[in-house]
């Protein structure tokens, strides 16, 4: 709903001598999603069959609102555009939501 639209008030019946003025308190938070991450690229060394390598990194939500994220594996080739090719790799968690000023 856009801000300039209004919703009609529901039907009601006013009861005489019962009206009361009550102050209305409103609180709102508005911000842009911002984050800090300590790793931008991950390069794995050659790994033998039936063995694993793990790389962990932190993502911190530095904004005042929740930060939704999704991760994907992208293969870069110097001569081509990035390609989505997970191969034998996987990411955990693939998506989620970070609370304001939290890290994961």
Gaussian input, Z-matrix of N, CA and C with variables (Angstrom, degrees):
# hf/3-21g

backbone

0 1
 N
 C     1     B1
 C     2     B2     1     A1
 N     3     B3     2     A2     1     D1
 C     4     B4     3     A3     2     D2
 C     5     B5     4     A4     3     D3
 N     6     B6     5     A5     4     D4
 C     7     B7     6     A6     5     D5
 C     8     B8     7     A7     6     D6
 N     9     B9     8     A8     7     D7
 C    10    B10     9     A9     8     D8
 C    11    B11    10    A10     9     D9
 N    12    B12    11    A11    10    D10
 C    13    B13    12    A12    11    D11
 C    14    B14    13    A13    12    D12
 N    15    B15    14    A14    13    D13
 C    16    B16    15    A15    14    D14
 C    17    B17    16    A16    15    D15
 N    18    B18    17    A17    16    D16
 C    19    B19    18    A18    17    D17
 C    20    B20    19    A19    18    D18
 N    21    B21    20    A20    19    D19
 C    22    B22    21    A21    20    D20
 C    23    B23    22    A22    21    D21
 N    24    B24    23    A23    22    D22
 C    25    B25    24    A24    23    D23
 C    26    B26    25    A25    24    D24
 N    27    B27    26    A26    25    D25
 C    28    B28    27    A27    26    D26
 C    29    B29    28    A28    27    D27
 N    30    B30    29    A29    28    D28
 C    31    B31    30    A30    29    D29
 C    32    B32    31    A31    30    D30
 N    33    B33    32    A32    31    D31
 C    34    B34    33    A33    32    D32
 C    35    B35    34    A34    33    D33
 N    36    B36    35    A35    34    D34
 C    37    B37    36    A36    35    D35
 C    38    B38    37    A37    36    D36
 N    39    B39    38    A38    37    D37
 C    40    B40    39    A39    38    D38
 C    41    B41    40    A40    39    D39
 N    42    B42    41    A41    40    D40
 C    43    B43    42    A42    41    D41
 C    44    B44    43    A43    42    D42
 N    45    B45    44    A44    43    D43
 C    46    B46    45    A45    44    D44
 C    47    B47    46    A46    45    D45
 N    48    B48    47    A47    46    D46
 C    49    B49    48    A48    47    D47
 C    50    B50    49    A49    48    D48
 N    51    B51    50    A50    49    D49
 C    52    B52    51    A51    50    D50
 C    53    B53    52    A52    51    D51
 N    54    B54    53    A53    52    D52
 C    55    B55    54    A54    53    D53
 C    56    B56    55    A55    54    D54
 N    57    B57    56    A56    55    D55
 C    58    B58    57    A57    56    D56
 C    59    B59    58    A58    57    D57
 N    60    B60    59    A59    58    D58
 C    61    B61    60    A60    59    D59
 C    62    B62    61    A61    60    D60
 N    63    B63    62    A62    61    D61
 C    64    B64    63    A63    62    D62
 C    65    B65    64    A64    63    D63
 N    66    B66    65    A65    64    D64
 C    67    B67    66    A66    65    D65
 C    68    B68    67    A67    66    D66
 N    69    B69    68    A68    67    D67
 C    70    B70    69    A69    68    D68
 C    71    B71    70    A70    69    D69
 N    72    B72    71    A71    70    D70
 C    73    B73    72    A72    71    D71
 C    74    B74    73    A73    72    D72
 N    75    B75    74    A74    73    D73
 C    76    B76    75    A75    74    D74
 C    77    B77    76    A76    75    D75
 N    78    B78    77    A77    76    D76
 C    79    B79    78    A78    77    D77
 C    80    B80    79    A79    78    D78
 N    81    B81    80    A80    79    D79
 C    82    B82    81    A81    80    D80
 C    83    B83    82    A82    81    D81
 N    84    B84    83    A83    82    D82
 C    85    B85    84    A84    83    D83
 C    86    B86    85    A85    84    D84
 N    87    B87    86    A86    85    D85
 C    88    B88    87    A87    86    D86
 C    89    B89    88    A88    87    D87
 N    90    B90    89    A89    88    D88
 C    91    B91    90    A90    89    D89
 C    92    B92    91    A91    90    D90
 N    93    B93    92    A92    91    D91
 C    94    B94    93    A93    92    D92
 C    95    B95    94    A94    93    D93
 N    96    B96    95    A95    94    D94
 C    97    B97    96    A96    95    D95
 C    98    B98    97    A97    96    D96
 N    99    B99    98    A98    97    D97
 C   100   B100    99    A99    98    D98
 C   101   B101   100   A100    99    D99
 N   102   B102   101   A101   100   D100
 C   103   B103   102   A102   101   D101
 C   104   B104   103   A103   102   D102
 N   105   B105   104   A104   103   D103
 C   106   B106   105   A105   104   D104
 C   107   B107   106   A106   105   D105
 N   108   B108   107   A107   106   D106
 C   109   B109   108   A108   107   D107
 C   110   B110   109   A109   108   D108
 N   111   B111   110   A110   109   D109
 C   112   B112   111   A111   110   D110
 C   113   B113   112   A112   111   D111
 N   114   B114   113   A113   112   D112
 C   115   B115   114   A114   113   D113
 C   116   B116   115   A115   114   D114
 N   117   B117   116   A116   115   D115
 C   118   B118   117   A117   116   D116
 C   119   B119   118   A118   117   D117
 N   120   B120   119   A119   118   D118
 C   121   B121   120   A120   119   D119
 C   122   B122   121   A121   120   D120
 N   123   B123   122   A122   121   D121
 C   124   B124   123   A123   122   D122
 C   125   B125   124   A124   123   D123
 N   126   B126   125   A125   124   D124
 C   127   B127   126   A126   125   D125
 C   128   B128   127   A127   126   D126
 N   129   B129   128   A128   127   D127
 C   130   B130   129   A129   128   D128
 C   131   B131   130   A130   129   D129
 N   132   B132   131   A131   130   D130
 C   133   B133   132   A132   131   D131
 C   134   B134   133   A133   132   D132
 N   135   B135   134   A134   133   D133
 C   136   B136   135   A135   134   D134
 C   137   B137   136   A136   135   D135
 N   138   B138   137   A137   136   D136
 C   139   B139   138   A138   137   D137
 C   140   B140   139   A139   138   D138
 N   141   B141   140   A140   139   D139
 C   142   B142   141   A141   140   D140
 C   143   B143   142   A142   141   D141
 N   144   B144   143   A143   142   D142
 C   145   B145   144   A144   143   D143
 C   146   B146   145   A145   144   D144
 N   147   B147   146   A146   145   D145
 C   148   B148   147   A147   146   D146
 C   149   B149   148   A148   147   D147
 N   150   B150   149   A149   148   D148
 C   151   B151   150   A150   149   D149
 C   152   B152   151   A151   150   D150
 N   153   B153   152   A152   151   D151
 C   154   B154   153   A153   152   D152
 C   155   B155   154   A154   153   D153
 N   156   B156   155   A155   154   D154
 C   157   B157   156   A156   155   D155
 C   158   B158   157   A157   156   D156
 N   159   B159   158   A158   157   D157
 C   160   B160   159   A159   158   D158
 C   161   B161   160   A160   159   D159
 N   162   B162   161   A161   160   D160
 C   163   B163   162   A162   161   D161
 C   164   B164   163   A163   162   D162
 N   165   B165   164   A164   163   D163
 C   166   B166   165   A165   164   D164
 C   167   B167   166   A166   165   D165
 N   168   B168   167   A167   166   D166
 C   169   B169   168   A168   167   D167
 C   170   B170   169   A169   168   D168
 N   171   B171   170   A170   169   D169
 C   172   B172   171   A171   170   D170
 C   173   B173   172   A172   171   D171
 N   174   B174   173   A173   172   D172
 C   175   B175   174   A174   173   D173
 C   176   B176   175   A175   174   D174
 N   177   B177   176   A176   175   D175
 C   178   B178   177   A177   176   D176
 C   179   B179   178   A178   177   D177
 N   180   B180   179   A179   178   D178
 C   181   B181   180   A180   179   D179
 C   182   B182   181   A181   180   D180
 N   183   B183   182   A182   181   D181
 C   184   B184   183   A183   182   D182
 C   185   B185   184   A184   183   D183
 N   186   B186   185   A185   184   D184
 C   187   B187   186   A186   185   D185
 C   188   B188   187   A187   186   D186
 N   189   B189   188   A188   187   D187
 C   190   B190   189   A189   188   D188
 C   191   B191   190   A190   189   D189
 N   192   B192   191   A191   190   D190
 C   193   B193   192   A192   191   D191
 C   194   B194   193   A193   192   D192
 N   195   B195   194   A194   193   D193
 C   196   B196   195   A195   194   D194
 C   197   B197   196   A196   195   D195
 N   198   B198   197   A197   196   D196
 C   199   B199   198   A198   197   D197
 C   200   B200   199   A199   198   D198
 N   201   B201   200   A200   199   D199
 C   202   B202   201   A201   200   D200
 C   203   B203   202   A202   201   D201
 N   204   B204   203   A203   202   D202
 C   205   B205   204   A204   203   D203
 C   206   B206   205   A205   204   D204
 N   207   B207   206   A206   205   D205
 C   208   B208   207   A207   206   D206
 C   209   B209   208   A208   207   D207
 N   210   B210   209   A209   208   D208
 C   211   B211   210   A210   209   D209
 C   212   B212   211   A211   210   D210
 N   213   B213   212   A212   211   D211
 C   214   B214   213   A213   212   D212
 C   215   B215   214   A214   213   D213
 N   216   B216   215   A215   214   D214
 C   217   B217   216   A216   215   D215
 C   218   B218   217   A217   216   D216
 N   219   B219   218   A218   217   D217
 C   220   B220   219   A219   218   D218
 C   221   B221   220   A220   219   D219
 N   222   B222   221   A221   220   D220
 C   223   B223   222   A222   221   D221
 C   224   B224   223   A223   222   D222
 N   225   B225   224   A224   223   D223
 C   226   B226   225   A225   224   D224
 C   227   B227   226   A226   225   D225
 N   228   B228   227   A227   226   D226
 C   229   B229   228   A228   227   D227
 C   230   B230   229   A229   228   D228
 N   231   B231   230   A230   229   D229
 C   232   B232   231   A231   230   D230
 C   233   B233   232   A232   231   D231
 N   234   B234   233   A233   232   D232
 C   235   B235   234   A234   233   D233
 C   236   B236   235   A235   234   D234
 N   237   B237   236   A236   235   D235
 C   238   B238   237   A237   236   D236
 C   239   B239   238   A238   237   D237
 N   240   B240   239   A239   238   D238
 C   241   B241   240   A240   239   D239
 C   242   B242   241   A241   240   D240
 N   243   B243   242   A242   241   D241
 C   244   B244   243   A243   242   D242
 C   245   B245   244   A244   243   D243
 N   246   B246   245   A245   244   D244
 C   247   B247   246   A246   245   D245
 C   248   B248   247   A247   246   D246
 N   249   B249   248   A248   247   D247
 C   250   B250   249   A249   248   D248
 C   251   B251   250   A250   249   D249
 N   252   B252   251   A251   250   D250
 C   253   B253   252   A252   251   D251
 C   254   B254   253   A253   252   D252
 N   255   B255   254   A254   253   D253
 C   256   B256   255   A255   254   D254
 C   257   B257   256   A256   255   D255
 N   258   B258   257   A257   256   D256
 C   259   B259   258   A258   257   D257
 C   260   B260   259   A259   258   D258
 N   261   B261   260   A260   259   D259
 C   262   B262   261   A261   260   D260
 C   263   B263   262   A262   261   D261
 N   264   B264   263   A263   262   D262
 C   265   B265   264   A264   263   D263
 C   266   B266   265   A265   264   D264
 N   267   B267   266   A266   265   D265
 C   268   B268   267   A267   266   D266
 C   269   B269   268   A268   267   D267
 N   270   B270   269   A269   268   D268
 C   271   B271   270   A270   269   D269
 C   272   B272   271   A271   270   D270
 N   273   B273   272   A272   271   D271
 C   274   B274   273   A273   272   D272
 C   275   B275   274   A274   273   D273
 N   276   B276   275   A275   274   D274
 C   277   B277   276   A276   275   D275
 C   278   B278   277   A277   276   D276
 N   279   B279   278   A278   277   D277
 C   280   B280   279   A279   278   D278
 C   281   B281   280   A280   279   D279
 N   282   B282   281   A281   280   D280
 C   283   B283   282   A282   281   D281
 C   284   B284   283   A283   282   D282
 N   285   B285   284   A284   283   D283
 C   286   B286   285   A285   284   D284
 C   287   B287   286   A286   285   D285
 N   288   B288   287   A287   286   D286
 C   289   B289   288   A288   287   D287
 C   290   B290   289   A289   288   D288
 N   291   B291   290   A290   289   D289
 C   292   B292   291   A291   290   D290
 C   293   B293   292   A292   291   D291
 N   294   B294   293   A293   292   D292
 C   295   B295   294   A294   293   D293
 C   296   B296   295   A295   294   D294
 N   297   B297   296   A296   295   D295
 C   298   B298   297   A297   296   D296
 C   299   B299   298   A298   297   D297
 N   300   B300   299   A299   298   D298
 C   301   B301   300   A300   299   D299
 C   302   B302   301   A301   300   D300
 N   303   B303   302   A302   301   D301
 C   304   B304   303   A303   302   D302
 C   305   B305   304   A304   303   D303
 N   306   B306   305   A305   304   D304
 C   307   B307   306   A306   305   D305
 C   308   B308   307   A307   306   D306
 N   309   B309   308   A308   307   D307
 C   310   B310   309   A309   308   D308
 C   311   B311   310   A310   309   D309

   B1=1.4311
   B2=1.5262
   B3=1.3041
   B4=1.4539
   B5=1.5225
   B6=1.3240
   B7=1.4574
   B8=1.5188
   B9=1.3316
   B10=1.4582
   B11=1.5235
   B12=1.3342
   B13=1.4551
   B14=1.5183
   B15=1.3295
   B16=1.4561
   B17=1.5203
   B18=1.3129
   B19=1.4544
   B20=1.5260
   B21=1.3377
   B22=1.4674
   B23=1.5305
   B24=1.3149
   B25=1.4577
   B26=1.5250
   B27=1.3196
   B28=1.4725
   B29=1.5305
   B30=1.3099
   B31=1.4690
   B32=1.5216
   B33=1.3455
   B34=1.4574
   B35=1.5117
   B36=1.3087
   B37=1.4596
   B38=1.5141
   B39=1.3233
   B40=1.4640
   B41=1.5217
   B42=1.3300
   B43=1.4606
   B44=1.5149
   B45=1.3047
   B46=1.4725
   B47=1.5206
   B48=1.3466
   B49=1.4708
   B50=1.5365
   B51=1.3174
   B52=1.4656
   B53=1.5231
   B54=1.3357
   B55=1.4595
   B56=1.5141
   B57=1.3275
   B58=1.4592
   B59=1.5182
   B60=1.3129
   B61=1.4649
   B62=1.5266
   B63=1.3265
   B64=1.4601
   B65=1.5250
   B66=1.3539
   B67=1.4654
   B68=1.5329
   B69=1.3056
   B70=1.4576
   B71=1.5286
   B72=1.3264
   B73=1.4633
   B74=1.5207
   B75=1.3238
   B76=1.4540
   B77=1.5186
   B78=1.3264
   B79=1.4471
   B80=1.5301
   B81=1.3257
   B82=1.4625
   B83=1.5241
   B84=1.3261
   B85=1.4630
   B86=1.5189
   B87=1.3222
   B88=1.4635
   B89=1.5257
   B90=1.3225
   B91=1.4565
   B92=1.5179
   B93=1.3142
   B94=1.4546
   B95=1.5252
   B96=1.3166
   B97=1.4630
   B98=1.5265
   B99=1.3377
   B100=1.4649
   B101=1.5290
   B102=1.3159
   B103=1.4575
   B104=1.5155
   B105=1.3225
   B106=1.4633
   B107=1.5153
   B108=1.3132
   B109=1.4548
   B110=1.5266
   B111=1.3353
   B112=1.4664
   B113=1.5291
   B114=1.3398
   B115=1.4622
   B116=1.5162
   B117=1.3088
   B118=1.4642
   B119=1.5238
   B120=1.3188
   B121=1.4608
   B122=1.5164
   B123=1.3171
   B124=1.4604
   B125=1.5198
   B126=1.3063
   B127=1.4582
   B128=1.5240
   B129=1.3272
   B130=1.4521
   B131=1.5195
   B132=1.3028
   B133=1.4596
   B134=1.5224
   B135=1.3306
   B136=1.4638
   B137=1.5319
   B138=1.3218
   B139=1.4542
   B140=1.5231
   B141=1.3139
   B142=1.4573
   B143=1.5263
   B144=1.3244
   B145=1.4623
   B146=1.5238
   B147=1.3234
   B148=1.4612
   B149=1.5236
   B150=1.3130
   B151=1.4641
   B152=1.5241
   B153=1.3053
   B154=1.4667
   B155=1.5209
   B156=1.3014
   B157=1.4682
   B158=1.5213
   B159=1.3069
   B160=1.4697
   B161=1.5111
   B162=1.3206
   B163=1.4651
   B164=1.5186
   B165=1.3225
   B166=1.4631
   B167=1.5184
   B168=1.3371
   B169=1.4595
   B170=1.5162
   B171=1.3290
   B172=1.4602
   B173=1.5213
   B174=1.3158
   B175=1.4615
   B176=1.5150
   B177=1.3395
   B178=1.4635
   B179=1.5170
   B180=1.3165
   B181=1.4578
   B182=1.5287
   B183=1.3122
   B184=1.4707
   B185=1.5245
   B186=1.3249
   B187=1.4609
   B188=1.5249
   B189=1.3191
   B190=1.4615
   B191=1.5248
   B192=1.3219
   B193=1.4648
   B194=1.5260
   B195=1.3223
   B196=1.4654
   B197=1.5285
   B198=1.3173
   B199=1.4622
   B200=1.5243
   B201=1.3394
   B202=1.4570
   B203=1.5261
   B204=1.3360
   B205=1.4600
   B206=1.5271
   B207=1.3306
   B208=1.4606
   B209=1.5223
   B210=1.3145
   B211=1.4586
   B212=1.5237
   B213=1.3155
   B214=1.4570
   B215=1.5240
   B216=1.3027
   B217=1.4618
   B218=1.5160
   B219=1.3265
   B220=1.4609
   B221=1.5166
   B222=1.3185
   B223=1.4627
   B224=1.5224
   B225=1.3257
   B226=1.4608
   B227=1.5123
   B228=1.3053
   B229=1.4545
   B230=1.5184
   B231=1.3117
   B232=1.4687
   B233=1.5210
   B234=1.3353
   B235=1.4613
   B236=1.5268
   B237=1.3151
   B238=1.4531
   B239=1.5167
   B240=1.3274
   B241=1.4604
   B242=1.5237
   B243=1.3448
   B244=1.4696
   B245=1.5296
   B246=1.3316
   B247=1.4665
   B248=1.5174
   B249=1.3227
   B250=1.4579
   B251=1.5200
   B252=1.3202
   B253=1.4565
   B254=1.5283
   B255=1.3445
   B256=1.4557
   B257=1.5217
   B258=1.3345
   B259=1.4641
   B260=1.5151
   B261=1.3201
   B262=1.4588
   B263=1.5307
   B264=1.3117
   B265=1.4567
   B266=1.5230
   B267=1.3268
   B268=1.4613
   B269=1.5191
   B270=1.3213
   B271=1.4624
   B272=1.5229
   B273=1.3080
   B274=1.4568
   B275=1.5207
   B276=1.3048
   B277=1.4605
   B278=1.5263
   B279=1.3245
   B280=1.4655
   B281=1.5187
   B282=1.3148
   B283=1.4647
   B284=1.5168
   B285=1.3061
   B286=1.4569
   B287=1.5112
   B288=1.3061
   B289=1.4619
   B290=1.5279
   B291=1.3252
   B292=1.4682
   B293=1.5279
   B294=1.2978
   B295=1.4616
   B296=1.5355
   B297=1.3281
   B298=1.4653
   B299=1.5323
   B300=1.3155
   B301=1.4686
   B302=1.5285
   B303=1.3290
   B304=1.4626
   B305=1.5136
   B306=1.3283
   B307=1.4532
   B308=1.5217
   B309=1.3325
   B310=1.4474
   B311=1.5066
   A1=108.50
   A2=117.24
   A3=121.84
   A4=109.70
   A5=117.05
   A6=120.81
   A7=113.51
   A8=118.37
   A9=120.16
   A10=113.15
   A11=118.53
   A12=120.98
   A13=109.68
   A14=116.39
   A15=119.77
   A16=109.12
   A17=114.70
   A18=121.50
   A19=107.30
   A20=117.12
   A21=118.05
   A22=110.92
   A23=115.25
   A24=121.20
   A25=109.56
   A26=118.47
   A27=119.32
   A28=111.19
   A29=115.11
   A30=119.28
   A31=109.29
   A32=115.14
   A33=120.57
   A34=109.14
   A35=115.33
   A36=121.25
   A37=107.52
   A38=115.94
   A39=121.02
   A40=109.63
   A41=115.82
   A42=121.39
   A43=107.25
   A44=116.24
   A45=121.54
   A46=111.25
   A47=114.40
   A48=124.96
   A49=113.13
   A50=117.19
   A51=119.35
   A52=112.31
   A53=116.71
   A54=117.51
   A55=110.69
   A56=114.87
   A57=121.79
   A58=107.97
   A59=117.14
   A60=121.51
   A61=109.03
   A62=115.44
   A63=121.54
   A64=107.21
   A65=118.15
   A66=119.15
   A67=110.23
   A68=115.36
   A69=121.88
   A70=108.40
   A71=116.36
   A72=121.15
   A73=108.08
   A74=116.08
   A75=121.85
   A76=109.20
   A77=115.60
   A78=121.53
   A79=108.04
   A80=117.61
   A81=121.28
   A82=109.34
   A83=115.19
   A84=121.65
   A85=107.62
   A86=115.64
   A87=120.72
   A88=107.70
   A89=115.40
   A90=119.49
   A91=109.03
   A92=116.65
   A93=123.14
   A94=107.85
   A95=116.46
   A96=120.20
   A97=109.09
   A98=115.78
   A99=122.36
   A100=107.57
   A101=115.54
   A102=118.75
   A103=110.19
   A104=114.88
   A105=123.19
   A106=106.97
   A107=116.20
   A108=121.10
   A109=107.42
   A110=116.10
   A111=118.81
   A112=112.97
   A113=118.80
   A114=122.54
   A115=109.42
   A116=117.90
   A117=121.93
   A118=112.09
   A119=117.52
   A120=122.34
   A121=108.80
   A122=115.76
   A123=121.40
   A124=107.97
   A125=116.37
   A126=122.23
   A127=107.55
   A128=116.72
   A129=120.95
   A130=110.47
   A131=115.62
   A132=120.79
   A133=108.08
   A134=118.05
   A135=119.38
   A136=109.92
   A137=115.57
   A138=121.29
   A139=109.75
   A140=116.98
   A141=121.46
   A142=110.81
   A143=115.49
   A144=119.96
   A145=110.44
   A146=116.19
   A147=125.28
   A148=113.00
   A149=116.85
   A150=121.14
   A151=107.98
   A152=116.81
   A153=120.59
   A154=110.51
   A155=113.87
   A156=121.86
   A157=106.32
   A158=115.22
   A159=120.55
   A160=108.37
   A161=114.90
   A162=120.35
   A163=107.79
   A164=116.14
   A165=121.07
   A166=108.92
   A167=115.69
   A168=120.79
   A169=109.13
   A170=115.67
   A171=121.62
   A172=111.29
   A173=114.78
   A174=122.76
   A175=106.16
   A176=116.85
   A177=120.89
   A178=109.49
   A179=116.14
   A180=122.40
   A181=107.36
   A182=117.51
   A183=121.61
   A184=112.02
   A185=117.86
   A186=120.34
   A187=110.45
   A188=115.75
   A189=122.10
   A190=112.26
   A191=117.40
   A192=121.78
   A193=109.22
   A194=116.70
   A195=121.06
   A196=109.91
   A197=116.06
   A198=122.43
   A199=109.17
   A200=116.61
   A201=121.06
   A202=107.88
   A203=116.57
   A204=119.46
   A205=110.91
   A206=114.78
   A207=123.63
   A208=107.36
   A209=116.84
   A210=121.23
   A211=109.71
   A212=115.34
   A213=120.39
   A214=109.11
   A215=114.95
   A216=121.73
   A217=107.60
   A218=115.71
   A219=121.04
   A220=108.36
   A221=115.49
   A222=121.60
   A223=108.01
   A224=116.99
   A225=121.85
   A226=110.21
   A227=114.66
   A228=121.33
   A229=105.73
   A230=118.69
   A231=121.71
   A232=112.70
   A233=117.53
   A234=120.73
   A235=113.34
   A236=117.92
   A237=120.92
   A238=110.87
   A239=114.66
   A240=120.62
   A241=108.59
   A242=117.05
   A243=119.40
   A244=110.42
   A245=115.68
   A246=121.72
   A247=108.76
   A248=115.82
   A249=120.24
   A250=106.91
   A251=115.52
   A252=121.45
   A253=107.61
   A254=118.60
   A255=119.43
   A256=114.36
   A257=117.98
   A258=118.90
   A259=110.57
   A260=117.42
   A261=121.85
   A262=112.04
   A263=117.47
   A264=121.24
   A265=110.71
   A266=116.27
   A267=120.24
   A268=109.40
   A269=115.13
   A270=123.14
   A271=108.14
   A272=115.84
   A273=120.36
   A274=109.10
   A275=120.39
   A276=128.50
   A277=110.67
   A278=116.98
   A279=121.20
   A280=111.87
   A281=116.98
   A282=120.54
   A283=108.67
   A284=115.18
   A285=119.99
   A286=111.21
   A287=114.43
   A288=120.97
   A289=107.83
   A290=116.09
   A291=121.66
   A292=109.59
   A293=116.85
   A294=121.36
   A295=109.23
   A296=117.99
   A297=120.58
   A298=112.07
   A299=116.01
   A300=124.19
   A301=113.51
   A302=117.49
   A303=122.21
   A304=109.86
   A305=115.55
   A306=119.61
   A307=109.00
   A308=113.86
   A309=120.07
   A310=110.11
   D1=130.48
   D2=178.22
   D3=-73.98
   D4=156.10
   D5=-178.23
   D6=-64.19
   D7=-31.25
   D8=-176.51
   D9=-78.94
   D10=-12.73
   D11=177.01
   D12=-79.89
   D13=147.43
   D14=177.23
   D15=-126.88
   D16=150.98
   D17=179.13
   D18=-100.81
   D19=130.57
   D20=179.67
   D21=-63.76
   D22=145.69
   D23=-179.96
   D24=-70.74
   D25=139.89
   D26=179.87
   D27=-66.75
   D28=158.98
   D29=179.70
   D30=-65.13
   D31=143.76
   D32=179.13
   D33=-154.40
   D34=164.82
   D35=177.23
   D36=-121.71
   D37=120.64
   D38=-178.01
   D39=-78.74
   D40=131.34
   D41=177.69
   D42=-100.92
   D43=125.50
   D44=-175.64
   D45=-60.63
   D46=144.90
   D47=176.26
   D48=61.16
   D49=24.90
   D50=177.02
   D51=-117.81
   D52=-1.62
   D53=-177.91
   D54=-70.28
   D55=148.94
   D56=-176.40
   D57=-148.18
   D58=134.18
   D59=176.12
   D60=-89.79
   D61=124.17
   D62=179.81
   D63=-125.73
   D64=128.34
   D65=177.87
   D66=-66.16
   D67=139.44
   D68=179.50
   D69=-102.11
   D70=124.70
   D71=178.99
   D72=-108.83
   D73=129.36
   D74=-178.97
   D75=-127.51
   D76=140.44
   D77=177.17
   D78=-131.97
   D79=132.86
   D80=178.80
   D81=-140.58
   D82=149.21
   D83=176.51
   D84=-122.24
   D85=128.90
   D86=178.32
   D87=-129.99
   D88=130.09
   D89=-177.84
   D90=-160.49
   D91=165.85
   D92=172.29
   D93=-97.63
   D94=147.02
   D95=176.89
   D96=-67.93
   D97=129.33
   D98=177.36
   D99=-137.41
   D100=147.69
   D101=179.84
   D102=-148.91
   D103=162.65
   D104=172.56
   D105=-126.01
   D106=138.40
   D107=177.84
   D108=-134.72
   D109=137.71
   D110=-176.06
   D111=-87.06
   D112=-3.91
   D113=-179.47
   D114=-138.64
   D115=130.79
   D116=177.18
   D117=-106.08
   D118=-33.10
   D119=-179.57
   D120=-134.57
   D121=146.47
   D122=178.67
   D123=-124.98
   D124=124.99
   D125=176.25
   D126=-116.93
   D127=118.17
   D128=178.08
   D129=-92.33
   D130=140.71
   D131=174.11
   D132=-72.76
   D133=159.86
   D134=175.41
   D135=-55.27
   D136=137.64
   D137=-175.82
   D138=-123.85
   D139=133.95
   D140=179.48
   D141=-67.72
   D142=155.89
   D143=178.33
   D144=-59.72
   D145=146.78
   D146=177.91
   D147=64.60
   D148=20.25
   D149=173.46
   D150=-122.03
   D151=166.59
   D152=-178.13
   D153=-132.03
   D154=157.12
   D155=171.04
   D156=-131.64
   D157=140.26
   D158=-179.87
   D159=-123.49
   D160=137.68
   D161=174.27
   D162=-127.73
   D163=120.47
   D164=179.72
   D165=-109.18
   D166=146.33
   D167=175.00
   D168=-148.65
   D169=158.81
   D170=-177.28
   D171=-103.18
   D172=142.30
   D173=171.99
   D174=-121.75
   D175=128.22
   D176=-179.30
   D177=-117.74
   D178=129.86
   D179=175.23
   D180=-84.45
   D181=110.84
   D182=-178.00
   D183=-98.86
   D184=8.35
   D185=-179.54
   D186=-98.00
   D187=178.24
   D188=-179.13
   D189=-95.41
   D190=4.21
   D191=-179.89
   D192=-124.55
   D193=164.32
   D194=178.59
   D195=-66.19
   D196=144.77
   D197=-178.57
   D198=-115.44
   D199=112.63
   D200=175.30
   D201=-86.90
   D202=140.46
   D203=-179.20
   D204=-138.70
   D205=156.22
   D206=173.76
   D207=-139.78
   D208=136.66
   D209=-179.57
   D210=-113.46
   D211=151.46
   D212=175.12
   D213=-149.82
   D214=157.54
   D215=179.53
   D216=-96.80
   D217=127.79
   D218=-178.43
   D219=-126.76
   D220=132.31
   D221=177.68
   D222=-98.23
   D223=125.73
   D224=178.89
   D225=-104.37
   D226=133.91
   D227=173.94
   D228=-122.75
   D229=134.90
   D230=-176.41
   D231=-57.81
   D232=-32.69
   D233=-176.25
   D234=-93.08
   D235=-12.94
   D236=-175.23
   D237=-122.63
   D238=171.49
   D239=174.27
   D240=-75.12
   D241=161.88
   D242=178.04
   D243=-60.55
   D244=141.38
   D245=179.07
   D246=-123.05
   D247=142.91
   D248=175.57
   D249=-87.27
   D250=108.83
   D251=-177.73
   D252=-146.26
   D253=88.53
   D254=-175.58
   D255=-67.92
   D256=-23.35
   D257=-179.10
   D258=54.88
   D259=-126.45
   D260=-179.27
   D261=-97.35
   D262=8.97
   D263=-177.04
   D264=-93.27
   D265=156.20
   D266=171.66
   D267=-148.53
   D268=159.61
   D269=-178.53
   D270=-117.55
   D271=139.12
   D272=176.64
   D273=-142.17
   D274=122.92
   D275=-5.41
   D276=-79.39
   D277=150.75
   D278=-179.81
   D279=-77.56
   D280=-29.64
   D281=179.89
   D282=-151.10
   D283=165.04
   D284=-179.89
   D285=174.93
   D286=-166.17
   D287=-178.86
   D288=-143.43
   D289=126.78
   D290=177.95
   D291=-100.59
   D292=131.54
   D293=177.12
   D294=-68.40
   D295=160.46
   D296=178.90
   D297=-56.11
   D298=137.92
   D299=177.71
   D300=56.16
   D301=33.19
   D302=177.53
   D303=-118.65
   D304=162.40
   D305=174.80
   D306=-129.12
   D307=164.10
   D308=-177.53
   D309=-137.74

